[in-house]
Amino acid sequence: MNLDLLFGYHPVLLAFLAGLFTWGMTALGAATVFLSREMPRSWLDAMLGFAAGVMIAASVWSLLLPAIDLAESRGQVAWLPAAVGFLLGGGFLRLVDKYLPHLHLFEPDEAAEGLSTTWHRTTLLIIAITLHNLPEGLAVGVAFGAAHVLAGGEQAAALLAGAVTLAIGIGLQNLPEGAAVSMPLRREGLSPAKSFFFGQLSAIVEPIGAVIGAAAVLVVQPLLPYAMAFAAGAMIFVVVEEIIPESQSSGNGDIATFGVMLGFTLMMVLDVALG
């Protein structure tokens, strides 16, 4: 895939545009709430599984493996930045998860996590979904920032292709995910317009996170392998702590698991074919 023209644009701009794409795909998926009030829970679980599979594959192919290659090319211990950054990313999300009030999809009010608050159920749901989307935006931004830092070599071209692939993959999984967000909100009693609004709003953090990720990489270039692994660790934490348990909680385990495998396979194929 020839992406040389993209090197002429600032990485923060590219990250922002990629974030707008992933947000737009979420909004498109959330718009299905105008077509139907209900969606079978098995479909929602399959969508969540698909999203988990894409995020796992993206973490490995687009972030962890390039981080290992980059560290090795710089004469560092190849596995060390990936291992440290990965654990730091998961640890950071754990702290946010522990203290930020939120409520996962399909959970009763008493299952709310984080500090005690009087916020409404809908607000807590939106916070949980936003917390899920932030690592995706960071990952996209870090990937575009990494390609810019190494501009001029074969490794940079591979990283840029990986960044584009990552954005496409996250956008594809955001499409069904938008529906998986807006439909439950509709069942909570919100109007179609409000369900759509909050469904798409949950992903508006992605272009913001993408800009932050790209800018951070440009400022702290020596920590690039750590930053890539950090983004991967944050995404894997969300997958294991939130998405997979939700997809498995209603007796549709086989369907959700197949969704994971399908999402993983699609992202793997995209990364190899486009990268």
C-alpha positions as CSV (number, residue, x, y, z in Angstrom):
1,M,0.0,0.0,0.0
2,N,1.6,3.3,-1.2
3,L,1.0,5.9,1.5
4,D,3.9,8.2,0.7
5,L,1.7,11.2,0.2
6,L,0.5,11.0,3.8
7,F,4.0,11.8,5.1
8,G,3.4,15.4,3.8
9,Y,0.8,16.0,6.4
10,H,1.3,16.7,10.1
11,P,0.8,13.5,12.2
12,V,-1.5,15.3,14.6
13,L,-3.8,16.2,11.7
14,L,-3.7,12.7,10.4
15,A,-4.5,11.3,13.8
16,F,-7.4,13.8,14.2
17,L,-8.9,12.8,10.8
18,A,-8.5,9.1,11.7
19,G,-10.2,9.8,15.0
20,L,-13.1,11.5,13.2
21,F,-13.4,8.5,11.0
22,T,-13.7,6.1,13.9
23,W,-16.1,8.4,15.6
24,G,-18.2,8.7,12.4
25,M,-18.5,5.0,12.2
26,T,-19.8,4.8,15.7
27,A,-22.3,7.5,14.9
28,L,-23.4,5.5,11.8
29,G,-23.9,2.4,13.9
30,A,-25.7,4.3,16.6
31,A,-28.1,5.7,13.9
32,T,-29.7,2.2,13.6
33,V,-31.7,3.1,16.7
34,F,-33.9,5.1,14.3
35,L,-34.7,2.0,12.4
36,S,-35.6,-0.4,15.2
37,R,-36.3,-0.2,18.9
38,E,-35.0,-3.6,19.7
39,M,-32.1,-5.8,18.7
40,P,-31.8,-9.5,19.8
41,R,-29.3,-9.7,22.7
42,S,-27.5,-12.5,20.8
43,W,-26.7,-9.9,18.0
44,L,-25.4,-7.4,20.6
45,D,-23.2,-10.0,22.2
46,A,-21.8,-11.0,18.8
47,M,-21.1,-7.3,18.1
48,L,-19.3,-6.9,21.4
49,G,-17.3,-10.1,20.7
50,F,-16.4,-8.8,17.2
51,A,-15.2,-5.5,18.8
52,A,-13.1,-7.4,21.3
53,G,-11.4,-9.5,18.6
54,V,-10.5,-6.5,16.5
55,M,-9.0,-4.7,19.6
56,I,-7.0,-7.8,20.5
57,A,-5.5,-8.2,17.0
58,A,-4.9,-4.5,16.7
59,S,-3.0,-4.5,20.0
60,V,-0.7,-7.2,18.8
61,W,-0.1,-6.5,15.1
62,S,-0.4,-2.7,15.0
63,L,1.2,-1.8,18.4
64,L,3.0,-4.6,20.3
65,L,4.9,-6.2,17.5
66,P,6.0,-2.8,16.0
67,A,7.1,-1.7,19.5
68,I,9.3,-4.8,19.8
69,D,10.8,-4.3,16.3
70,L,11.4,-0.6,17.0
71,A,13.2,-1.3,20.3
72,E,15.4,-3.9,18.7
73,S,16.3,-1.5,15.9
74,R,17.4,1.0,18.5
75,G,19.7,-1.5,20.2
76,Q,17.4,-1.8,23.2
77,V,16.3,-5.1,24.9
78,A,13.6,-6.0,22.3
79,W,10.9,-7.2,24.8
80,L,11.5,-4.7,27.6
81,P,9.7,-1.6,26.4
82,A,6.8,-3.7,25.2
83,A,6.5,-5.5,28.5
84,V,6.8,-2.3,30.6
85,G,4.5,-0.2,28.5
86,F,1.9,-2.9,28.2
87,L,1.7,-3.3,32.0
88,L,1.6,0.5,32.5
89,G,-1.2,0.8,30.1
90,G,-3.3,-1.8,31.9
91,G,-2.4,-0.3,35.3
92,F,-3.4,3.2,34.2
93,L,-6.8,1.9,33.0
94,R,-7.2,0.0,36.2
95,L,-6.8,3.2,38.3
96,V,-9.3,5.0,36.1
97,D,-11.7,2.1,36.3
98,K,-11.3,2.0,40.1
99,Y,-12.0,5.7,40.8
100,L,-14.1,7.0,37.9
101,P,-17.9,6.4,38.5
102,H,-19.3,4.2,35.7
103,L,-21.8,1.4,35.0
104,H,-21.3,-1.3,32.4
105,L,-23.9,-2.2,29.8
106,F,-26.6,-4.6,30.9
107,E,-25.6,-4.2,34.6
108,P,-28.1,-3.2,37.4
109,D,-27.7,0.1,39.2
110,E,-26.1,-1.5,42.3
111,A,-23.2,-2.8,40.1
112,A,-21.9,0.7,39.4
113,E,-18.1,0.9,39.9
114,G,-15.8,3.7,41.0
115,L,-16.4,6.4,43.6
116,S,-19.9,6.7,45.0
117,T,-22.0,9.3,43.2
118,T,-25.6,10.5,42.7
119,W,-25.2,10.6,38.9
120,H,-28.0,9.1,36.8
121,R,-27.8,5.6,35.3
122,T,-27.6,6.9,31.8
123,T,-24.6,9.2,32.7
124,L,-22.8,6.2,34.3
125,L,-23.4,4.1,31.2
126,I,-22.0,6.8,28.9
127,I,-18.9,7.2,31.1
128,A,-18.2,3.5,30.9
129,I,-18.5,3.5,27.1
130,T,-16.3,6.6,26.9
131,L,-13.7,4.9,29.1
132,H,-13.8,2.0,26.6
133,N,-13.2,4.3,23.6
134,L,-10.4,6.4,24.9
135,P,-7.7,3.8,24.5
136,E,-8.7,3.3,20.9
137,G,-8.2,7.0,20.1
138,L,-4.9,7.0,21.9
139,A,-3.7,3.9,20.0
140,V,-4.6,5.6,16.6
141,G,-2.7,8.7,17.6
142,V,0.3,6.9,18.9
143,A,0.5,4.9,15.6
144,F,0.4,8.0,13.4
145,G,2.9,9.8,15.6
146,A,5.3,6.8,15.5
147,A,5.3,6.8,11.7
148,H,6.1,10.5,11.6
149,V,9.0,10.2,14.1
150,L,10.6,7.5,11.9
151,A,9.7,9.2,8.5
152,G,12.1,8.3,5.7
153,G,12.8,4.6,6.3
154,E,11.1,1.3,5.5
155,Q,10.1,1.0,9.2
156,A,8.2,4.3,8.9
157,A,6.3,3.1,5.9
158,A,5.3,0.0,7.7
159,L,4.2,2.0,10.8
160,L,2.2,4.3,8.7
161,A,0.4,1.5,6.9
162,G,-0.2,-0.1,10.3
163,A,-1.7,3.2,11.6
164,V,-4.1,3.4,8.6
165,T,-5.0,-0.3,9.1
166,L,-5.5,0.3,12.8
167,A,-7.9,3.2,12.1
168,I,-9.8,1.2,9.5
169,G,-10.1,-1.8,11.9
170,I,-11.3,0.3,14.8
171,G,-13.7,2.1,12.6
172,L,-15.2,-1.3,11.4
173,Q,-15.6,-2.5,14.9
174,N,-17.2,0.8,15.9
175,L,-19.9,0.4,13.4
176,P,-21.7,-2.5,15.1
177,E,-20.5,-1.2,18.5
178,G,-22.5,2.0,17.9
179,A,-25.6,0.0,17.6
180,A,-24.6,-2.1,20.7
181,V,-24.6,1.2,22.6
182,S,-27.6,3.0,21.3
183,M,-30.0,0.0,21.5
184,P,-29.6,-0.6,25.2
185,L,-30.0,3.1,25.9
186,R,-33.3,3.0,23.9
187,R,-34.4,0.1,26.1
188,E,-33.5,2.2,29.1
189,G,-36.4,4.5,28.1
190,L,-34.5,7.2,26.1
191,S,-36.0,8.6,22.9
192,P,-34.4,7.5,19.6
193,A,-32.8,10.9,19.2
194,K,-31.3,10.8,22.7
195,S,-30.2,7.2,22.3
196,F,-28.4,8.2,19.1
197,F,-26.9,11.3,20.6
198,F,-25.4,9.6,23.6
199,G,-24.4,6.6,21.5
200,Q,-22.3,8.7,19.1
201,L,-21.2,11.0,21.9
202,S,-19.4,8.1,23.6
203,A,-16.9,8.0,20.7
204,I,-16.3,11.7,20.4
205,V,-13.4,11.1,22.8
206,E,-11.6,9.1,20.0
207,P,-10.4,12.1,17.9
208,I,-9.5,13.8,21.2
209,G,-7.5,10.8,22.3
210,A,-5.9,10.5,18.9
211,V,-4.6,14.0,19.0
212,I,-3.3,13.5,22.5
213,G,-1.6,10.3,21.5
214,A,0.1,11.7,18.4
215,A,1.2,14.9,20.2
216,A,2.6,12.9,23.2
217,V,4.7,10.8,20.8
218,L,6.2,13.8,19.1
219,V,7.1,15.4,22.5
220,V,8.6,12.2,24.0
221,Q,10.2,10.5,21.0
222,P,12.6,8.2,22.9
223,L,9.7,6.6,24.7
224,L,7.9,5.7,21.5
225,P,8.1,1.8,22.0
226,Y,6.7,2.3,25.5
227,A,3.9,4.5,24.2
228,M,2.8,2.0,21.6
229,A,2.8,-0.8,24.2
230,F,1.0,1.5,26.7
231,A,-1.9,1.9,24.2
232,A,-2.0,-1.8,23.6
233,G,-2.1,-2.5,27.3
234,A,-4.9,-0.1,27.8
235,M,-7.0,-1.7,25.0
236,I,-6.4,-5.2,26.3
237,F,-7.5,-4.2,29.8
238,V,-10.8,-2.8,28.4
239,V,-11.3,-6.0,26.4
240,V,-10.7,-8.4,29.2
241,E,-12.3,-6.4,32.0
242,E,-15.3,-5.1,30.2
243,I,-16.1,-6.2,26.7
244,I,-15.7,-10.0,26.9
245,P,-17.5,-10.4,30.2
246,E,-20.4,-8.3,28.9
247,S,-20.6,-10.4,25.8
248,Q,-20.6,-13.6,27.8
249,S,-23.1,-12.6,30.5
250,S,-26.4,-13.6,28.9
251,G,-25.9,-17.2,27.8
252,N,-24.6,-16.3,24.3
253,G,-21.1,-17.4,24.9
254,D,-20.6,-19.4,21.8
255,I,-21.9,-16.6,19.6
256,A,-19.8,-14.0,21.3
257,T,-16.7,-16.2,21.1
258,F,-17.2,-16.7,17.4
259,G,-17.5,-12.9,17.1
260,V,-14.2,-12.5,18.8
261,M,-12.6,-14.9,16.4
262,L,-14.1,-13.2,13.4
263,G,-13.0,-9.8,14.6
264,F,-9.5,-11.0,15.3
265,T,-9.2,-12.7,11.9
266,L,-10.5,-9.6,10.0
267,M,-8.1,-7.3,11.7
268,M,-5.2,-9.8,11.2
269,V,-6.0,-10.0,7.5
270,L,-6.3,-6.2,7.1
271,D,-3.0,-5.7,8.8
272,V,-1.1,-8.2,6.7
273,A,-2.8,-7.3,3.4
274,L,-2.6,-3.5,3.8
275,G,0.6,-3.3,5.8
